Structures are given as C-alpha cells and as structure tokens.
Amino acid sequence: MARIAGVRKSDAGLLVRLTYRFGPRVMKKLTGRDPQTGNGIEPMEIWAHQPKMMIGMGRFNQAVRKGKGVDERIKNLVELKGAQMIGCEFCVDLGSQICRNSGVSDEELLALARYQSSDLFSDPEKAALDYAVAVMRTPVEVSDEVFDRVRSHFDDPQLVGITALLALVNLDRFNAAFGIPAAGFSDGMVCVTPDRPQPSPATSG
C-alpha cells in the first residue's frame, strides 16, 4: 500500500476522471495484460492531488514517448534499466512486462543486470545502457568515453530522445518516494529486480 491514498474517482474533477477512464486501456495496450494487484493506475491517483501537475506530467510523458528515431526495443530497455536503478517496484514490474510484450525474451530480461558481459545485447544497446547507467547516477556521471561511445551509434536527435526518456524515468522517484507497490503486471513471469548503484564511499574532510 502506498504511503498516501490516491484521489477517489468520486472526488475527482472531469479531466482526472477522464484520465482514470482511459488510463487502464493505455496500460493494457503497453503490457498486453491486466494488472494482477490493484488497478494499475495508482501513480495517476496520487498525482491527482495536483491535477495541473498530473496533466502536465502526462503531456510530457506522451511527447517523449511519441518521439521518433530510436528503436522501441532500445527505449524499453533503457527505461527499464533506469527504473531498476531508482528501485521503483511499480516501474520495474510494469517495465518488465512492457519489454516482454514488445518482444524482449525472459532470458534477455534476466541478463539485463549483467548486460555488459552478455552476448544477448547488441553494441548499440550496450552503449545506450551504459549511457543510461551514467545518466541515472546521482550525481550524473557521463564520462567523455561513455558519451563518445553512445554518440558513435546514435545521432543528435536520437541522443536527445534517449536523454529525454531518462529524464522522464527520473519521475519514477515520485512512485518510489510514495512507496507505490507493484501492480502485478509481471506476476507469474520473469521480472527484473532493483539494481541500485552502490553509493560512493564517504570522504573525510
């Protein structure tokens, strides 16, 4: 259960009610199945405490996801890797099923944590995942080497698209902060586990 309750449909305004109506359909299209726990739109219900923010976040989400030029498989893998690093249970569960529904195999999902040494991922995919890991660190740690490698596979518009997607993934911190649990989109199937980076050792001063 999340740390705060979402806005009930009976208490919501018109735009929020419309979002509640169409939200489950969008999730079903992305995942190919219904959630096994809850309704699958728990983050929307909590965002609904600030309707203007919820609508703005939704528009940004839609604009980023409709961006062209980057292969859907790479976008899905990058997004899932980012969710892994944040440790958002809802997003890892959802992202695993989105990847699976788009053609990523269970073997590939299991190998995501060790993608660098796996032959299941192409060089462009590994470069994009290296970039995702660097961008998602706090603070951001994109070295010239990492950037040069990803730039060798993707042009400028593609890099903007990938980076915007990772900025969007950072909104998963909203779900993690409120403790929004997994909705069970991956129940009974392979689901990646959180893969938070180890904090850097504290320096004495």
C-alpha positions as CSV (number, residue, x, y, z in Angstrom):
1,M,0.0,0.0,0.0
2,A,1.3,3.5,-0.9
3,R,2.1,5.9,1.9
4,I,-0.8,8.2,0.9
5,A,-4.2,7.5,-0.6
6,G,-5.0,8.5,-4.1
7,V,-7.9,10.7,-5.1
8,R,-11.1,8.7,-5.5
9,K,-13.0,9.0,-8.7
10,S,-16.0,10.4,-6.9
11,D,-13.8,13.2,-5.6
12,A,-12.0,14.0,-8.9
13,G,-12.6,16.7,-11.4
14,L,-13.6,16.0,-15.1
15,L,-10.1,15.8,-16.5
16,V,-8.9,13.5,-13.8
17,R,-11.9,11.3,-14.2
18,L,-11.2,11.1,-18.0
19,T,-7.6,10.1,-17.1
20,Y,-8.9,7.4,-14.8
21,R,-11.2,6.1,-17.6
22,F,-8.5,5.8,-20.3
23,G,-5.5,5.1,-18.1
24,P,-6.2,1.3,-17.8
25,R,-6.7,1.0,-21.5
26,V,-3.3,2.6,-22.2
27,M,-1.7,0.3,-19.6
28,K,-3.3,-2.8,-21.2
29,K,-2.0,-1.7,-24.6
30,L,1.5,-1.3,-23.3
31,T,1.6,-4.5,-21.3
32,G,-0.8,-6.9,-23.1
33,R,-2.4,-7.9,-19.8
34,D,-4.3,-6.6,-16.8
35,P,-2.7,-5.8,-13.5
36,Q,-3.0,-8.7,-11.0
37,T,-2.9,-6.4,-8.0
38,G,-4.8,-3.1,-7.8
39,N,-5.9,-1.2,-10.9
40,G,-2.6,-0.4,-12.4
41,I,-3.0,3.4,-12.3
42,E,-2.1,4.0,-8.6
43,P,0.6,6.7,-9.6
44,M,-2.1,8.6,-11.5
45,E,-4.4,8.6,-8.5
46,I,-1.7,10.1,-6.3
47,W,-0.6,12.7,-8.9
48,A,-4.3,13.6,-9.0
49,H,-3.9,15.5,-5.7
50,Q,-2.3,18.1,-8.0
51,P,-4.4,17.9,-11.2
52,K,-2.5,20.5,-13.2
53,M,0.8,18.7,-12.4
54,M,-0.8,15.4,-13.3
55,I,-1.9,16.7,-16.7
56,G,1.4,18.4,-17.4
57,M,3.3,15.3,-16.5
58,G,1.0,13.3,-18.7
59,R,1.7,15.6,-21.7
60,F,5.4,15.5,-21.2
61,N,5.2,11.7,-20.9
62,Q,3.2,11.5,-24.1
63,A,5.5,13.8,-26.0
64,V,8.7,11.9,-25.0
65,R,7.2,8.5,-25.8
66,K,6.0,9.6,-29.2
67,G,9.5,10.8,-30.2
68,K,10.7,9.2,-33.4
69,G,14.1,7.8,-34.4
70,V,15.1,5.5,-31.6
71,D,14.2,1.8,-31.8
72,E,11.4,0.8,-29.4
73,R,13.4,-2.1,-28.0
74,I,16.3,0.2,-27.1
75,K,13.9,2.7,-25.5
76,N,12.2,0.0,-23.5
77,L,15.5,-1.5,-22.3
78,V,16.9,1.9,-21.4
79,E,13.7,2.8,-19.5
80,L,13.7,-0.5,-17.6
81,K,17.4,-0.1,-16.7
82,G,16.7,3.4,-15.3
83,A,13.7,2.1,-13.2
84,Q,16.0,-0.7,-11.9
85,M,18.5,1.9,-10.7
86,I,15.8,4.0,-8.9
87,G,14.4,0.9,-7.3
88,C,10.8,1.7,-8.1
89,E,8.8,-1.5,-7.6
90,F,5.8,-0.3,-9.6
91,C,8.0,0.7,-12.6
92,V,10.2,-2.4,-12.6
93,D,7.1,-4.6,-12.6
94,L,5.5,-2.5,-15.3
95,G,8.7,-2.1,-17.4
96,S,9.5,-5.8,-17.3
97,Q,6.1,-6.6,-18.8
98,I,6.3,-3.8,-21.4
99,C,9.6,-5.2,-22.5
100,R,8.2,-8.7,-22.7
101,N,5.2,-7.5,-24.6
102,S,7.4,-5.8,-27.1
103,G,9.4,-8.9,-27.8
104,V,12.2,-8.9,-25.2
105,S,12.8,-12.5,-24.1
106,D,12.8,-13.7,-20.5
107,E,16.5,-14.7,-21.0
108,E,17.3,-11.1,-22.0
109,L,15.4,-9.7,-19.0
110,L,17.4,-11.9,-16.7
111,A,20.6,-10.8,-18.4
112,L,19.9,-7.1,-18.1
113,A,21.7,-6.8,-14.8
114,R,24.9,-8.1,-16.5
115,Y,24.3,-6.7,-20.0
116,Q,27.9,-5.6,-20.5
117,S,29.1,-9.2,-20.5
118,S,26.1,-10.7,-22.3
119,D,26.0,-11.6,-26.0
120,L,22.2,-11.1,-26.0
121,F,22.6,-7.3,-26.5
122,S,24.0,-5.5,-29.5
123,D,26.8,-2.9,-29.3
124,P,24.3,0.0,-29.8
125,E,22.1,-1.5,-27.0
126,K,25.1,-1.8,-24.7
127,A,26.2,1.7,-25.5
128,A,22.7,3.0,-24.7
129,L,22.5,1.1,-21.5
130,D,26.0,2.3,-20.4
131,Y,24.7,5.8,-21.1
132,A,21.5,5.2,-19.1
133,V,23.5,4.0,-16.1
134,A,25.7,7.1,-16.2
135,V,22.8,9.5,-16.6
136,M,20.8,7.8,-13.8
137,R,23.6,8.0,-11.2
138,T,23.4,10.7,-8.6
139,P,25.3,12.9,-9.4
140,V,25.2,12.3,-13.1
141,E,28.5,10.6,-14.2
142,V,28.6,10.7,-18.0
143,S,32.3,10.5,-18.9
144,D,33.6,11.6,-22.3
145,E,34.3,7.9,-23.1
146,V,30.7,6.9,-22.4
147,F,29.3,9.8,-24.4
148,D,31.6,9.2,-27.3
149,R,30.7,5.6,-27.4
150,V,26.9,6.2,-27.4
151,R,27.4,9.0,-30.0
152,S,29.1,6.6,-32.3
153,H,25.7,4.7,-32.6
154,F,23.1,7.5,-32.3
155,D,22.8,10.9,-34.0
156,D,21.9,14.1,-32.2
157,P,18.1,13.8,-32.4
158,Q,18.3,10.2,-31.2
159,L,20.5,11.3,-28.3
160,V,18.1,14.0,-27.3
161,G,15.3,11.4,-27.4
162,I,17.2,8.9,-25.2
163,T,18.2,11.6,-22.7
164,A,14.7,13.0,-22.5
165,L,13.4,9.4,-21.9
166,L,15.9,9.1,-19.0
167,A,14.7,12.5,-17.6
168,L,11.2,11.1,-17.7
169,V,12.4,7.9,-16.0
170,N,13.6,10.1,-13.1
171,L,10.0,10.9,-12.4
172,D,9.8,7.3,-11.2
173,R,11.3,8.7,-8.0
174,F,7.8,10.0,-7.3
175,N,6.5,6.5,-7.2
176,A,9.4,5.2,-5.1
177,A,9.1,8.1,-2.6
178,F,5.4,7.3,-2.0
179,G,6.1,3.5,-1.8
180,I,3.7,2.7,-4.6
181,P,3.8,-1.1,-4.8
182,A,4.0,-3.3,-7.9
183,A,0.6,-3.7,-9.7
184,G,1.4,-7.3,-10.7
185,F,1.8,-6.8,-14.4
186,S,4.6,-9.4,-14.3
187,D,3.1,-11.7,-11.7
188,G,4.0,-15.3,-12.6
189,M,6.6,-14.2,-15.1
190,V,10.2,-13.0,-15.1
191,C,10.6,-9.6,-13.6
192,V,13.9,-7.8,-13.2
193,T,14.9,-6.8,-9.7
194,P,16.0,-3.4,-8.5
195,D,19.7,-2.8,-9.2
196,R,20.6,0.4,-7.3
197,P,24.2,1.5,-7.7
198,Q,26.3,1.4,-4.6
199,P,26.9,4.8,-3.1
200,S,30.4,6.2,-3.4
201,P,32.5,5.9,-0.2
202,A,32.2,8.9,2.0
203,T,35.3,11.1,2.1
204,S,36.5,12.5,5.3
205,G,37.2,16.2,5.4
